[in-house]
Each structure stands twice: as C-alpha cells, then as structure tokens.
Amino acid sequence: MRDGLTELLRIGKVSSIDPESGTARVICEDRGGAVSGPLPIIVPFTMDDKIYYMPVVGERVLALFNPVSPSEGFIMGSFYADTRRPPEGDKNKAYIKFKDDSLIEYDKKLHKLTVDLRGDDLSVDLTIGGKVKVLFKDEIKIGYETDAETTVISGLPDSGKNSAVRASDVL
C-alpha cells in the first residue's frame, strides 16, 4: 500500500514535450509505465518577466500530482543524482551548459561573466533598441580568428576622458 506522499510526488522520465504549451508527459515507472497527461512545467516567471526552458525526452523529473484529480499535476523540475553530477561544484557560480558545450557562467566571487559559444554554424544576434554605453575600467581586447591566424586589437584607446574607438580603427 502506498502512502499519501508517494501518490502526490512521483519520479519519472519525460516521454514527450509540447514546446508551444510548455508541457510534457511523464512515464511513471513505479506505476507500471503509465504515462501522465500533459503536465505544465514549473518555471520561475511567466507574467511580465518570463523564463522558457523545456526538458529533454528521457530526462528524470519530479512530478507533483493533484490528490483530488491524479491526472492533473506539474513537473517540478529535474535533479542531480549519482549518475548525473552537477557540472560545477562552486557555490559562487551560476552555470548553464548546453548540449553543444556552449555555456554561460557567472562567478559571484570574481564578478566575472563568461559566455562561451560553441558550434559549427555559430551566430550571435544582439539587438539594442536604444543608446549603448560600454565602459571599460581596464584593458580591452577585441579580436577574431580564422583558420590561418588570430588577430587581436588590444589596449585602451586614447587615455583622455572621452576616448572613443571608431569602427574603422578596429575593423
């Protein structure tokens, strides 16, 4: 006989996702492989600010089911276990690593943001609908790499208070 908590909380694997509705179905192996209905995925924000991220098929998740209507529930999230260890073990870091090995990392202790984009057909789009101000307190390095060479433009522009770098100076 199962207790009330095991009826509410279940560990399962994602069997399918619906990116448009932000839901996924979960296989509950402890229920003979029963597949849930579409379950909304809990995220931090959905109103003015929004975060969107879908689990992958086969990912282990914790699901919370409605005790009155067991076909309704939510996917609370995924979790680390013995077979899947955290990619970072530093309490000062926020870290997102993607399947293609691209990563976004922020180190609160060092006050350092790292964005490392990987891939064969890589593209970065940055759209800014207003003024842009970039202030460097130290050295600036801008460069590009080809198969044959690496070109780096480094240093600070003129040390005057209102120094500027023109596109023609670096391109």
N, C-alpha and C positions, 0 to 999 in steps of 0.2 A: 504494500500500500504506500502510495506517495503522500508526502506531507504537503501542506498548502504552499510552501515556498517553492518547491520543485514544480508545482503546477503553474506558478507565476513566472519564474525565471528559468529559462532553458538555454543551453549552449547548443548551437547548431552551425551548419555551414550554409553560406549563401548559395542558392541554386540558380537564381536568375535575378536580374536587376531591371528596373524600369527607370532610366535616367530622367525622362520627362516628368514623371510624378514624384521622383525622389523616394521610391520604394524598392523593396527587394523581397524575395521569397526565401524562406529558410527551411532546410531539411533538418528535422529533429530526429537524430539517430536514436535517441532514447525513447522515441515514440514509434519505433518500427519503421523509420524512414519517412514518416508523414511530412508532407510539405505544407508550410503555412500559406495563408493567403498573402496578398501584398501588404507588407509592413512598412510604415513610414520610418525613415532613418533619423534618429535624433541628431540635431546639429545645434551649434551654439546660438545662431541668429537666423531669423527668417523674415523680419519686418523691414525696417529701414536699412539696416546692415544685414548682409547675407553671406553665408558660407556654403559652398557646394562641394561635396566630395562623395563619391559613390564607392562602396566596397567592390571587390572583385569576386567573381564566381569562385567558390571554393574556400573563401576566407571564413575563419571561425569567428562567430559573433555571439554576443549575449543578447537574448531577446526577452522582453517583458510582455507577458500576456495578460489580458483583461480577465479577472476571475469570473465575471458575470457572463462574458462573451469570449470564450477561449480562442475564437478565430480572429479576434482583434488584438493588436498589440503594437509594439515598437521595437526597432532594433536599437539597442542602447549603444552599441559600438563593438569594436574588436578589442583584442587584448594580447599581451605578450605572454608566452609560456615557455616551457623548456625547449620546445622545438623551434620557436621563433623568439629570438632575443632582441632587445631594443638596439637600434643602430648606433646609439650614443649612450654613454653611461655617465654623462656630466650633468649635474643638476643645474648648471648655469646656462645650458644650451637649449634653445628651441630648434627643432630639426625636422625637416620634411625631406624625405628621399623618395624619388620617383623610380618607376620600373627601369627607365633608360639610364639610371645612375645620375641624373640631374639632381641637384639638391639646393635647398635654401636653409641656411643656418644662421641663427643669431646667438652670439655669445654675450650674455649679460655682464659677465665679469670683465671681459676685454672691450666691451662696447663695439663689437665688430659684427657686421653683416656680411655673410658670404653667399653669393649666388653662383653656382657652378652649373652651367647648362651644357648638356651632352647630346649628341645625336648627329647623324649624317646630314640631314637636311634641316639644320637648325635655323630658326628665325626668331628674332625678338622684335616685338612691336611695342612702342611706347607712344601713347597719345596724350598730349597735355593740352587742355583747353584753356590755358591762361598763361600768366607770366611764369618764367622759370628762373630760379636763383640757385646757383650751385656755389657753395662756399667751401674752399679748401683751406684747412688750417695748417697743412703741411705740404708735402710733395704731391705732385700729380703725375701720373704715368698713363699715357694713352698709347695703345699700340694695336697692331694687327699682325696676323700670322698667315703665311702662305706655306705651301709645301717646301719651298726653297729657302725662305728666310723669315725672320721675325724683325719687325720694325717697331721701335719704341720711341716715342717722343716723351721726354721726361723733364722734370724740373718745375720751377714756378715761372709764370710769366713775370714781366717787369715787377719789381717789388713795390711799385707805387700803390697808393691806397685804392685806386680804381682801375687796377690792371684788368686787361681783357685778352682773351685768346680768340683770334678770328679763325673761321673755318679754313681759310687759305693758309694759315700758319701751321696747321696740323694735317691737312689732307694732301 
